[in-house]
Amino acid sequence: MSRPVKRSLTLRGHRTSVSLEDDFWNAFREIAASQNRPINELAAEIDEARGTDSGLASAIRLYVLAYYRG
């Protein structure tokens, strides 16, 4: 597993940085592409649904895991 890489996303007009391992970034991009959605749109949806108990990076990892388990 690679070390986390920080990349910028724009969520509802606001820039934020998220650190994920390359495998998670690649999987997240694949999921967005399979849904014909921009990665920022999908990230914003995950961000809205995550609540305040977890960070965005963790929420994205869990989303990717659930997607591939399903």
mmCIF file of the N, C-alpha and C atoms, coordinates in Angstrom:
data_MODEL
# 
_entry.id   MODEL 
# 
loop_
_atom_site.group_PDB 
_atom_site.id 
_atom_site.type_symbol 
_atom_site.label_atom_id 
_atom_site.label_alt_id 
_atom_site.label_comp_id 
_atom_site.label_asym_id 
_atom_site.label_entity_id 
_atom_site.label_seq_id 
_atom_site.pdbx_PDB_ins_code 
_atom_site.Cartn_x 
_atom_site.Cartn_y 
_atom_site.Cartn_z 
_atom_site.occupancy 
_atom_site.B_iso_or_equiv 
_atom_site.pdbx_formal_charge 
_atom_site.auth_seq_id 
_atom_site.auth_comp_id 
_atom_site.auth_asym_id 
_atom_site.auth_atom_id 
_atom_site.pdbx_PDB_model_num 
ATOM 1   N N  . MET A 1 1  ? 0.855   -1.172 0.000   1.00 0.00 ? 1  MET A N  1 
ATOM 2   C CA . MET A 1 1  ? 0.000   0.000  0.000   1.00 0.00 ? 1  MET A CA 1 
ATOM 3   C C  . MET A 1 1  ? 0.900   1.234  0.000   1.00 0.00 ? 1  MET A C  1 
ATOM 4   N N  . SER A 1 2  ? 0.533   2.195  -0.771  1.00 0.00 ? 2  SER A N  1 
ATOM 5   C CA . SER A 1 2  ? 1.309   3.434  -0.868  1.00 0.00 ? 2  SER A CA 1 
ATOM 6   C C  . SER A 1 2  ? 0.983   4.373  0.293   1.00 0.00 ? 2  SER A C  1 
ATOM 7   N N  . ARG A 1 3  ? 1.819   5.362  0.448   1.00 0.00 ? 3  ARG A N  1 
ATOM 8   C CA . ARG A 1 3  ? 1.558   6.400  1.447   1.00 0.00 ? 3  ARG A CA 1 
ATOM 9   C C  . ARG A 1 3  ? 0.448   7.310  0.932   1.00 0.00 ? 3  ARG A C  1 
ATOM 10  N N  . PRO A 1 4  ? -0.306  7.922  1.848   1.00 0.00 ? 4  PRO A N  1 
ATOM 11  C CA . PRO A 1 4  ? -1.356  8.841  1.408   1.00 0.00 ? 4  PRO A CA 1 
ATOM 12  C C  . PRO A 1 4  ? -0.789  10.016 0.611   1.00 0.00 ? 4  PRO A C  1 
ATOM 13  N N  . VAL A 1 5  ? -1.535  10.412 -0.410  1.00 0.00 ? 5  VAL A N  1 
ATOM 14  C CA . VAL A 1 5  ? -1.181  11.542 -1.258  1.00 0.00 ? 5  VAL A CA 1 
ATOM 15  C C  . VAL A 1 5  ? -2.287  12.577 -1.108  1.00 0.00 ? 5  VAL A C  1 
ATOM 16  N N  . LYS A 1 6  ? -1.896  13.823 -0.847  1.00 0.00 ? 6  LYS A N  1 
ATOM 17  C CA . LYS A 1 6  ? -2.869  14.900 -0.668  1.00 0.00 ? 6  LYS A CA 1 
ATOM 18  C C  . LYS A 1 6  ? -3.218  15.492 -2.025  1.00 0.00 ? 6  LYS A C  1 
ATOM 19  N N  . ARG A 1 7  ? -4.522  15.580 -2.289  1.00 0.00 ? 7  ARG A N  1 
ATOM 20  C CA . ARG A 1 7  ? -5.010  16.202 -3.511  1.00 0.00 ? 7  ARG A CA 1 
ATOM 21  C C  . ARG A 1 7  ? -6.138  17.158 -3.158  1.00 0.00 ? 7  ARG A C  1 
ATOM 22  N N  . SER A 1 8  ? -6.338  18.120 -4.015  1.00 0.00 ? 8  SER A N  1 
ATOM 23  C CA . SER A 1 8  ? -7.376  19.125 -3.780  1.00 0.00 ? 8  SER A CA 1 
ATOM 24  C C  . SER A 1 8  ? -8.678  18.723 -4.452  1.00 0.00 ? 8  SER A C  1 
ATOM 25  N N  . LEU A 1 9  ? -9.764  19.010 -3.769  1.00 0.00 ? 9  LEU A N  1 
ATOM 26  C CA . LEU A 1 9  ? -11.112 18.827 -4.303  1.00 0.00 ? 9  LEU A CA 1 
ATOM 27  C C  . LEU A 1 9  ? -11.872 20.130 -4.088  1.00 0.00 ? 9  LEU A C  1 
ATOM 28  N N  . THR A 1 10 ? -12.892 20.336 -4.892  1.00 0.00 ? 10 THR A N  1 
ATOM 29  C CA . THR A 1 10 ? -13.772 21.484 -4.710  1.00 0.00 ? 10 THR A CA 1 
ATOM 30  C C  . THR A 1 10 ? -15.160 20.957 -4.365  1.00 0.00 ? 10 THR A C  1 
ATOM 31  N N  . LEU A 1 11 ? -15.607 21.283 -3.163  1.00 0.00 ? 11 LEU A N  1 
ATOM 32  C CA . LEU A 1 11 ? -16.910 20.821 -2.680  1.00 0.00 ? 11 LEU A CA 1 
ATOM 33  C C  . LEU A 1 11 ? -17.833 22.017 -2.531  1.00 0.00 ? 11 LEU A C  1 
ATOM 34  N N  . ARG A 1 12 ? -18.849 22.081 -3.379  1.00 0.00 ? 12 ARG A N  1 
ATOM 35  C CA . ARG A 1 12 ? -19.827 23.175 -3.336  1.00 0.00 ? 12 ARG A CA 1 
ATOM 36  C C  . ARG A 1 12 ? -19.132 24.546 -3.343  1.00 0.00 ? 12 ARG A C  1 
ATOM 37  N N  . GLY A 1 13 ? -18.113 24.675 -4.196  1.00 0.00 ? 13 GLY A N  1 
ATOM 38  C CA . GLY A 1 13 ? -17.421 25.944 -4.362  1.00 0.00 ? 13 GLY A CA 1 
ATOM 39  C C  . GLY A 1 13 ? -16.279 26.201 -3.402  1.00 0.00 ? 13 GLY A C  1 
ATOM 40  N N  . HIS A 1 14 ? -16.024 25.297 -2.486  1.00 0.00 ? 14 HIS A N  1 
ATOM 41  C CA . HIS A 1 14 ? -14.958 25.470 -1.504  1.00 0.00 ? 14 HIS A CA 1 
ATOM 42  C C  . HIS A 1 14 ? -13.866 24.432 -1.724  1.00 0.00 ? 14 HIS A C  1 
ATOM 43  N N  . ARG A 1 15 ? -12.614 24.893 -1.759  1.00 0.00 ? 15 ARG A N  1 
ATOM 44  C CA . ARG A 1 15 ? -11.476 23.992 -1.946  1.00 0.00 ? 15 ARG A CA 1 
ATOM 45  C C  . ARG A 1 15 ? -11.143 23.308 -0.626  1.00 0.00 ? 15 ARG A C  1 
ATOM 46  N N  . THR A 1 16 ? -10.801 22.031 -0.709  1.00 0.00 ? 16 THR A N  1 
ATOM 47  C CA . THR A 1 16 ? -10.344 21.282 0.448   1.00 0.00 ? 16 THR A CA 1 
ATOM 48  C C  . THR A 1 16 ? -9.307  20.277 -0.026  1.00 0.00 ? 16 THR A C  1 
ATOM 49  N N  . SER A 1 17 ? -8.495  19.804 0.885   1.00 0.00 ? 17 SER A N  1 
ATOM 50  C CA . SER A 1 17 ? -7.491  18.799 0.554   1.00 0.00 ? 17 SER A CA 1 
ATOM 51  C C  . SER A 1 17 ? -7.846  17.494 1.241   1.00 0.00 ? 17 SER A C  1 
ATOM 52  N N  . VAL A 1 18 ? -7.629  16.398 0.533   1.00 0.00 ? 18 VAL A N  1 
ATOM 53  C CA . VAL A 1 18 ? -7.906  15.070 1.063   1.00 0.00 ? 18 VAL A CA 1 
ATOM 54  C C  . VAL A 1 18 ? -6.690  14.201 0.807   1.00 0.00 ? 18 VAL A C  1 
ATOM 55  N N  . SER A 1 19 ? -6.268  13.462 1.823   1.00 0.00 ? 19 SER A N  1 
ATOM 56  C CA . SER A 1 19 ? -5.131  12.551 1.695   1.00 0.00 ? 19 SER A CA 1 
ATOM 57  C C  . SER A 1 19 ? -5.637  11.117 1.618   1.00 0.00 ? 19 SER A C  1 
ATOM 58  N N  . LEU A 1 20 ? -5.360  10.469 0.493   1.00 0.00 ? 20 LEU A N  1 
ATOM 59  C CA . LEU A 1 20 ? -5.720  9.072  0.282   1.00 0.00 ? 20 LEU A CA 1 
ATOM 60  C C  . LEU A 1 20 ? -4.558  8.363  -0.397  1.00 0.00 ? 20 LEU A C  1 
ATOM 61  N N  . GLU A 1 21 ? -4.472  7.070  -0.177  1.00 0.00 ? 21 GLU A N  1 
ATOM 62  C CA . GLU A 1 21 ? -3.491  6.254  -0.876  1.00 0.00 ? 21 GLU A CA 1 
ATOM 63  C C  . GLU A 1 21 ? -3.872  6.190  -2.358  1.00 0.00 ? 21 GLU A C  1 
ATOM 64  N N  . ASP A 1 22 ? -2.874  5.980  -3.219  1.00 0.00 ? 22 ASP A N  1 
ATOM 65  C CA . ASP A 1 22 ? -3.123  5.939  -4.669  1.00 0.00 ? 22 ASP A CA 1 
ATOM 66  C C  . ASP A 1 22 ? -4.208  4.937  -5.052  1.00 0.00 ? 22 ASP A C  1 
ATOM 67  N N  . ASP A 1 23 ? -4.229  3.776  -4.408  1.00 0.00 ? 23 ASP A N  1 
ATOM 68  C CA . ASP A 1 23 ? -5.259  2.777  -4.735  1.00 0.00 ? 23 ASP A CA 1 
ATOM 69  C C  . ASP A 1 23 ? -6.660  3.311  -4.474  1.00 0.00 ? 23 ASP A C  1 
ATOM 70  N N  . PHE A 1 24 ? -6.831  4.067  -3.388  1.00 0.00 ? 24 PHE A N  1 
ATOM 71  C CA . PHE A 1 24 ? -8.132  4.643  -3.102  1.00 0.00 ? 24 PHE A CA 1 
ATOM 72  C C  . PHE A 1 24 ? -8.470  5.767  -4.075  1.00 0.00 ? 24 PHE A C  1 
ATOM 73  N N  . TRP A 1 25 ? -7.479  6.606  -4.421  1.00 0.00 ? 25 TRP A N  1 
ATOM 74  C CA . TRP A 1 25 ? -7.735  7.650  -5.421  1.00 0.00 ? 25 TRP A CA 1 
ATOM 75  C C  . TRP A 1 25 ? -8.167  7.031  -6.742  1.00 0.00 ? 25 TRP A C  1 
ATOM 76  N N  . ASN A 1 26 ? -7.448  5.995  -7.171  1.00 0.00 ? 26 ASN A N  1 
ATOM 77  C CA . ASN A 1 26 ? -7.777  5.346  -8.444  1.00 0.00 ? 26 ASN A CA 1 
ATOM 78  C C  . ASN A 1 26 ? -9.171  4.731  -8.408  1.00 0.00 ? 26 ASN A C  1 
ATOM 79  N N  . ALA A 1 27 ? -9.484  4.041  -7.325  1.00 0.00 ? 27 ALA A N  1 
ATOM 80  C CA . ALA A 1 27 ? -10.802 3.415  -7.196  1.00 0.00 ? 27 ALA A CA 1 
ATOM 81  C C  . ALA A 1 27 ? -11.906 4.473  -7.151  1.00 0.00 ? 27 ALA A C  1 
ATOM 82  N N  . PHE A 1 28 ? -11.657 5.570  -6.442  1.00 0.00 ? 28 PHE A N  1 
ATOM 83  C CA . PHE A 1 28 ? -12.635 6.648  -6.335  1.00 0.00 ? 28 PHE A CA 1 
ATOM 84  C C  . PHE A 1 28 ? -12.905 7.268  -7.707  1.00 0.00 ? 28 PHE A C  1 
ATOM 85  N N  . ARG A 1 29 ? -11.853 7.478  -8.480  1.00 0.00 ? 29 ARG A N  1 
ATOM 86  C CA . ARG A 1 29 ? -12.013 8.004  -9.851  1.00 0.00 ? 29 ARG A CA 1 
ATOM 87  C C  . ARG A 1 29 ? -12.791 7.020  -10.725 1.00 0.00 ? 29 ARG A C  1 
ATOM 88  N N  . GLU A 1 30 ? -12.496 5.721  -10.595 1.00 0.00 ? 30 GLU A N  1 
ATOM 89  C CA . GLU A 1 30 ? -13.201 4.699  -11.379 1.00 0.00 ? 30 GLU A CA 1 
ATOM 90  C C  . GLU A 1 30 ? -14.693 4.708  -11.056 1.00 0.00 ? 30 GLU A C  1 
ATOM 91  N N  . ILE A 1 31 ? -15.024 4.823  -9.777  1.00 0.00 ? 31 ILE A N  1 
ATOM 92  C CA . ILE A 1 31 ? -16.431 4.843  -9.369  1.00 0.00 ? 31 ILE A CA 1 
ATOM 93  C C  . ILE A 1 31 ? -17.131 6.068  -9.962  1.00 0.00 ? 31 ILE A C  1 
ATOM 94  N N  . ALA A 1 32 ? -16.509 7.232  -9.834  1.00 0.00 ? 32 ALA A N  1 
ATOM 95  C CA . ALA A 1 32 ? -17.104 8.453  -10.390 1.00 0.00 ? 32 ALA A CA 1 
ATOM 96  C C  . ALA A 1 32 ? -17.297 8.314  -11.899 1.00 0.00 ? 32 ALA A C  1 
ATOM 97  N N  . ALA A 1 33 ? -16.296 7.786  -12.595 1.00 0.00 ? 33 ALA A N  1 
ATOM 98  C CA . ALA A 1 33 ? -16.389 7.613  -14.049 1.00 0.00 ? 33 ALA A CA 1 
ATOM 99  C C  . ALA A 1 33 ? -17.497 6.627  -14.414 1.00 0.00 ? 33 ALA A C  1 
ATOM 100 N N  . SER A 1 34 ? -17.635 5.557  -13.634 1.00 0.00 ? 34 SER A N  1 
ATOM 101 C CA . SER A 1 34 ? -18.668 4.556  -13.931 1.00 0.00 ? 34 SER A CA 1 
ATOM 102 C C  . SER A 1 34 ? -20.069 5.129  -13.764 1.00 0.00 ? 34 SER A C  1 
ATOM 103 N N  . GLN A 1 35 ? -20.181 6.186  -12.955 1.00 0.00 ? 35 GLN A N  1 
ATOM 104 C CA . GLN A 1 35 ? -21.467 6.852  -12.730 1.00 0.00 ? 35 GLN A CA 1 
ATOM 105 C C  . GLN A 1 35 ? -21.609 8.110  -13.588 1.00 0.00 ? 35 GLN A C  1 
ATOM 106 N N  . ASN A 1 36 ? -20.637 8.348  -14.467 1.00 0.00 ? 36 ASN A N  1 
ATOM 107 C CA . ASN A 1 36 ? -20.624 9.546  -15.322 1.00 0.00 ? 36 ASN A CA 1 
ATOM 108 C C  . ASN A 1 36 ? -20.788 10.826 -14.507 1.00 0.00 ? 36 ASN A C  1 
ATOM 109 N N  . ARG A 1 37 ? -20.037 10.885 -13.396 1.00 0.00 ? 37 ARG A N  1 
ATOM 110 C CA . ARG A 1 37 ? -20.105 12.040 -12.504 1.00 0.00 ? 37 ARG A CA 1 
ATOM 111 C C  . ARG A 1 37 ? -18.704 12.595 -12.280 1.00 0.00 ? 37 ARG A C  1 
ATOM 112 N N  . PRO A 1 38 ? -18.584 13.894 -12.115 1.00 0.00 ? 38 PRO A N  1 
ATOM 113 C CA . PRO A 1 38 ? -17.293 14.464 -11.723 1.00 0.00 ? 38 PRO A CA 1 
ATOM 114 C C  . PRO A 1 38 ? -16.921 13.997 -10.317 1.00 0.00 ? 38 PRO A C  1 
ATOM 115 N N  . ILE A 1 39 ? -15.647 13.798 -10.086 1.00 0.00 ? 39 ILE A N  1 
ATOM 116 C CA . ILE A 1 39 ? -15.187 13.335 -8.771  1.00 0.00 ? 39 ILE A CA 1 
ATOM 117 C C  . ILE A 1 39 ? -15.562 14.337 -7.674  1.00 0.00 ? 39 ILE A C  1 
ATOM 118 N N  . ASN A 1 40 ? -15.547 15.639 -7.992  1.00 0.00 ? 40 ASN A N  1 
ATOM 119 C CA . ASN A 1 40 ? -15.923 16.642 -6.994  1.00 0.00 ? 40 ASN A CA 1 
ATOM 120 C C  . ASN A 1 40 ? -17.383 16.524 -6.581  1.00 0.00 ? 40 ASN A C  1 
ATOM 121 N N  . GLU A 1 41 ? -18.243 16.188 -7.520  1.00 0.00 ? 41 GLU A N  1 
ATOM 122 C CA . GLU A 1 41 ? -19.673 16.013 -7.216  1.00 0.00 ? 41 GLU A CA 1 
ATOM 123 C C  . GLU A 1 41 ? -19.871 14.820 -6.287  1.00 0.00 ? 41 GLU A C  1 
ATOM 124 N N  . LEU A 1 42 ? -19.209 13.714 -6.583  1.00 0.00 ? 42 LEU A N  1 
ATOM 125 C CA . LEU A 1 42 ? -19.322 12.528 -5.739  1.00 0.00 ? 42 LEU A CA 1 
ATOM 126 C C  . LEU A 1 42 ? -18.741 12.799 -4.354  1.00 0.00 ? 42 LEU A C  1 
ATOM 127 N N  . ALA A 1 43 ? -17.612 13.483 -4.290  1.00 0.00 ? 43 ALA A N  1 
ATOM 128 C CA . ALA A 1 43 ? -17.006 13.825 -2.996  1.00 0.00 ? 43 ALA A CA 1 
ATOM 129 C C  . ALA A 1 43 ? -17.932 14.711 -2.177  1.00 0.00 ? 43 ALA A C  1 
ATOM 130 N N  . ALA A 1 44 ? -18.605 15.660 -2.818  1.00 0.00 ? 44 ALA A N  1 
ATOM 131 C CA . ALA A 1 44 ? -19.536 16.543 -2.110  1.00 0.00 ? 44 ALA A CA 1 
ATOM 132 C C  . ALA A 1 44 ? -20.703 15.747 -1.534  1.00 0.00 ? 44 ALA A C  1 
ATOM 133 N N  . GLU A 1 45 ? -21.189 14.777 -2.295  1.00 0.00 ? 45 GLU A N  1 
ATOM 134 C CA . GLU A 1 45 ? -22.283 13.926 -1.818  1.00 0.00 ? 45 GLU A CA 1 
ATOM 135 C C  . GLU A 1 45 ? -21.839 13.127 -0.588  1.00 0.00 ? 45 GLU A C  1 
ATOM 136 N N  . ILE A 1 46 ? -20.652 12.549 -0.658  1.00 0.00 ? 46 ILE A N  1 
ATOM 137 C CA . ILE A 1 46 ? -20.112 11.786 0.472   1.00 0.00 ? 46 ILE A CA 1 
ATOM 138 C C  . ILE A 1 46 ? -19.913 12.700 1.670   1.00 0.00 ? 46 ILE A C  1 
ATOM 139 N N  . ASP A 1 47 ? -19.414 13.900 1.422   1.00 0.00 ? 47 ASP A N  1 
ATOM 140 C CA . ASP A 1 47 ? -19.185 14.864 2.489   1.00 0.00 ? 47 ASP A CA 1 
ATOM 141 C C  . ASP A 1 47 ? -20.491 15.213 3.204   1.00 0.00 ? 47 ASP A C  1 
ATOM 142 N N  . GLU A 1 48 ? -21.549 15.434 2.456   1.00 0.00 ? 48 GLU A N  1 
ATOM 143 C CA . GLU A 1 48 ? -22.849 15.769 3.048   1.00 0.00 ? 48 GLU A CA 1 
ATOM 144 C C  . GLU A 1 48 ? -23.401 14.627 3.891   1.00 0.00 ? 48 GLU A C  1 
ATOM 145 N N  . ALA A 1 49 ? -23.140 13.393 3.482   1.00 0.00 ? 49 ALA A N  1 
ATOM 146 C CA . ALA A 1 49 ? -23.714 12.224 4.157   1.00 0.00 ? 49 ALA A CA 1 
ATOM 147 C C  . ALA A 1 49 ? -22.894 11.743 5.353   1.00 0.00 ? 49 ALA A C  1 
ATOM 148 N N  . ARG A 1 50 ? -21.662 12.219 5.503   1.00 0.00 ? 50 ARG A N  1 
ATOM 149 C CA . ARG A 1 50 ? -20.756 11.622 6.484   1.00 0.00 ? 50 ARG A CA 1 
ATOM 150 C C  . ARG A 1 50 ? -21.004 12.033 7.927   1.00 0.00 ? 50 ARG A C  1 
ATOM 151 N N  . GLY A 1 51 ? -21.638 13.138 8.164   1.00 0.00 ? 51 GLY A N  1 
ATOM 152 C CA . GLY A 1 51 ? -21.813 13.605 9.533   1.00 0.00 ? 51 GLY A CA 1 
ATOM 153 C C  . GLY A 1 51 ? -20.528 14.217 10.059  1.00 0.00 ? 51 GLY A C  1 
ATOM 154 N N  . THR A 1 52 ? -20.457 14.389 11.357  1.00 0.00 ? 52 THR A N  1 
ATOM 155 C CA . THR A 1 52 ? -19.301 15.067 11.951  1.00 0.00 ? 52 THR A CA 1 
ATOM 156 C C  . THR A 1 52 ? -18.355 14.123 12.685  1.00 0.00 ? 52 THR A C  1 
ATOM 157 N N  . ASP A 1 53 ? -18.680 12.845 12.747  1.00 0.00 ? 53 ASP A N  1 
ATOM 158 C CA . ASP A 1 53 ? -17.852 11.904 13.508  1.00 0.00 ? 53 ASP A CA 1 
ATOM 159 C C  . ASP A 1 53 ? -16.648 11.379 12.746  1.00 0.00 ? 53 ASP A C  1 
ATOM 160 N N  . SER A 1 54 ? -16.610 11.579 11.438  1.00 0.00 ? 54 SER A N  1 
ATOM 161 C CA . SER A 1 54 ? -15.475 11.078 10.659  1.00 0.00 ? 54 SER A CA 1 
ATOM 162 C C  . SER A 1 54 ? -15.013 12.137 9.675   1.00 0.00 ? 54 SER A C  1 
ATOM 163 N N  . GLY A 1 55 ? -13.761 12.034 9.278   1.00 0.00 ? 55 GLY A N  1 
ATOM 164 C CA . GLY A 1 55 ? -13.210 12.947 8.296   1.00 0.00 ? 55 GLY A CA 1 
ATOM 165 C C  . GLY A 1 55 ? -13.603 12.540 6.886   1.00 0.00 ? 55 GLY A C  1 
ATOM 166 N N  . LEU A 1 56 ? -13.395 13.441 5.949   1.00 0.00 ? 56 LEU A N  1 
ATOM 167 C CA . LEU A 1 56 ? -13.761 13.169 4.563   1.00 0.00 ? 56 LEU A CA 1 
ATOM 168 C C  . LEU A 1 56 ? -12.942 12.023 3.974   1.00 0.00 ? 56 LEU A C  1 
ATOM 169 N N  . ALA A 1 57 ? -11.654 11.966 4.270   1.00 0.00 ? 57 ALA A N  1 
ATOM 170 C CA . ALA A 1 57 ? -10.819 10.885 3.734   1.00 0.00 ? 57 ALA A CA 1 
ATOM 171 C C  . ALA A 1 57 ? -11.334 9.521  4.196   1.00 0.00 ? 57 ALA A C  1 
ATOM 172 N N  . SER A 1 58 ? -11.669 9.410  5.469   1.00 0.00 ? 58 SER A N  1 
ATOM 173 C CA . SER A 1 58 ? -12.217 8.147  5.984   1.00 0.00 ? 58 SER A CA 1 
ATOM 174 C C  . SER A 1 58 ? -13.546 7.815  5.324   1.00 0.00 ? 58 SER A C  1 
ATOM 175 N N  . ALA A 1 59 ? -14.382 8.825  5.147   1.00 0.00 ? 59 ALA A N  1 
ATOM 176 C CA . ALA A 1 59 ? -15.682 8.608  4.515   1.00 0.00 ? 59 ALA A CA 1 
ATOM 177 C C  . ALA A 1 59 ? -15.515 8.132  3.073   1.00 0.00 ? 59 ALA A C  1 
ATOM 178 N N  . ILE A 1 60 ? -14.547 8.683  2.353   1.00 0.00 ? 60 ILE A N  1 
ATOM 179 C CA . ILE A 1 60 ? -14.300 8.239  0.976   1.00 0.00 ? 60 ILE A CA 1 
ATOM 180 C C  . ILE A 1 60 ? -13.794 6.804  0.964   1.00 0.00 ? 60 ILE A C  1 
ATOM 181 N N  . ARG A 1 61 ? -12.874 6.475  1.870   1.00 0.00 ? 61 ARG A N  1 
ATOM 182 C CA . ARG A 1 61 ? -12.378 5.087  1.941   1.00 0.00 ? 61 ARG A CA 1 
ATOM 183 C C  . ARG A 1 61 ? -13.527 4.113  2.190   1.00 0.00 ? 61 ARG A C  1 
ATOM 184 N N  . LEU A 1 62 ? -14.409 4.457  3.135   1.00 0.00 ? 62 LEU A N  1 
ATOM 185 C CA . LEU A 1 62 ? -15.544 3.580  3.443   1.00 0.00 ? 62 LEU A CA 1 
ATOM 186 C C  . LEU A 1 62 ? -16.503 3.480  2.266   1.00 0.00 ? 62 LEU A C  1 
ATOM 187 N N  . TYR A 1 63 ? -16.692 4.574  1.539   1.00 0.00 ? 63 TYR A N  1 
ATOM 188 C CA . TYR A 1 63 ? -17.550 4.559  0.360   1.00 0.00 ? 63 TYR A CA 1 
ATOM 189 C C  . TYR A 1 63 ? -16.966 3.617  -0.702  1.00 0.00 ? 63 TYR A C  1 
ATOM 190 N N  . VAL A 1 64 ? -15.677 3.732  -0.942  1.00 0.00 ? 64 VAL A N  1 
ATOM 191 C CA . VAL A 1 64 ? -15.011 2.862  -1.928  1.00 0.00 ? 64 VAL A CA 1 
ATOM 192 C C  . VAL A 1 64 ? -15.130 1.406  -1.506  1.00 0.00 ? 64 VAL A C  1 
ATOM 193 N N  . LEU A 1 65 ? -14.889 1.135  -0.242  1.00 0.00 ? 65 LEU A N  1 
ATOM 194 C CA . LEU A 1 65 ? -14.992 -0.240 0.272   1.00 0.00 ? 65 LEU A CA 1 
ATOM 195 C C  . LEU A 1 65 ? -16.406 -0.790 0.095   1.00 0.00 ? 65 LEU A C  1 
ATOM 196 N N  . ALA A 1 66 ? -17.412 -0.005 0.460   1.00 0.00 ? 66 ALA A N  1 
ATOM 197 C CA . ALA A 1 66 ? -18.797 -0.451 0.334   1.00 0.00 ? 66 ALA A CA 1 
ATOM 198 C C  . ALA A 1 66 ? -19.163 -0.678 -1.140  1.00 0.00 ? 66 ALA A C  1 
ATOM 199 N N  . TYR A 1 67 ? -18.683 0.203  -2.011  1.00 0.00 ? 67 TYR A N  1 
ATOM 200 C CA . TYR A 1 67 ? -18.967 0.071  -3.447  1.00 0.00 ? 67 TYR A CA 1 
ATOM 201 C C  . TYR A 1 67 ? -18.455 -1.267 -3.980  1.00 0.00 ? 67 TYR A C  1 
ATOM 202 N N  . TYR A 1 68 ? -17.223 -1.600 -3.648  1.00 0.00 ? 68 TYR A N  1 
ATOM 203 C CA . TYR A 1 68 ? -16.642 -2.825 -4.191  1.00 0.00 ? 68 TYR A CA 1 
ATOM 204 C C  . TYR A 1 68 ? -17.106 -4.074 -3.461  1.00 0.00 ? 68 TYR A C  1 
ATOM 205 N N  . ARG A 1 69 ? -17.582 -3.941 -2.251  1.00 0.00 ? 69 ARG A N  1 
ATOM 206 C CA . ARG A 1 69 ? -18.170 -5.084 -1.533  1.00 0.00 ? 69 ARG A CA 1 
ATOM 207 C C  . ARG A 1 69 ? -19.563 -5.391 -2.079  1.00 0.00 ? 69 ARG A C  1 
ATOM 208 N N  . GLY A 1 70 ? -20.265 -4.319 -2.531  1.00 0.00 ? 70 GLY A N  1 
ATOM 209 C CA . GLY A 1 70 ? -21.637 -4.464 -2.977  1.00 0.00 ? 70 GLY A CA 1 
ATOM 210 C C  . GLY A 1 70 ? -21.698 -5.103 -4.318  1.00 0.00 ? 70 GLY A C  1 
# 
